[in-house]
């Protein structure tokens, strides 16, 4: 099997009893999203707006869009060789900007959903207001905090390519009582993948960036978001993981730079 994130296919085989050869290169064609970076944030309703008539135009609208597209380019250059070295199929995701309301291959895109990945069209969807919400509502500031958002959603793309996201959804359907806990494992793995990317691109990091990313992970933990909404945190209702868990797995990726270390399903074997 070689190296890299392709080992996740073996993890899926161990956990779900499937043939790993059937997972490699498999694209998830389900109608569900791969998950958003955090819980729902307060959004504004209004007409859909376009950042540009094409991705190229959208990538030059402002500093935030340029940074997002730059991060996506770096993510492609990091992950594609890993798949090539393992002889596995790889396809690049697309980055779609929308404002307040939009449309994805998985249905409506709304500000309240936060950034999300849609496996049906391999799209990473980003509401252009989200970075402002991170700064003003969550206190998650800094360039790397914004890069972390894209890198996390890209992690869901990796999970779709290896087939593990589809296998997890099948297990969720068979065991509804475990649906949330399995969702948490997927989200934490995506956090770890984000850290792996950052570790392999340390030339992009500036002093304070790691702290900025870890703070962002903390601010979008399920327990922190629930407390911020005036609710009592209930672990059984978590879908993305607690602040401590999200920081733990992002840090693991940052410290190891090794996607094989992102085995959030190990204890299920």
JOLIN-V927167 format. One line per field, one symbol per residue. ss: DSSP state (H for helix, E for strand, - for the rest). A space follows every 10 residues. Layout:
BEGIN
ss->???
END
This chain:
BEGIN
ss->---HHHHHHH HHHHHH---H HHH------- --EEEE---- --------E- ----HHHH-- --HHHHHHHH HHHHHHHHHH HHHHH----- ---EEEEEE- EEEE--EEEE HHH--EEE-- --EEEEE--H HHHHHHHH-- --HHHHHHHH HHHHHHHHHH HH-HHHHHHH HHHH-HHHHH HHHHHHHHHH HHHHHHHHH- -HHH----HH HHHHHHHHH- -HHHHHHH-- ----HHH--- --HHHHHHHH HHHHHH--HH H----HHH-
END
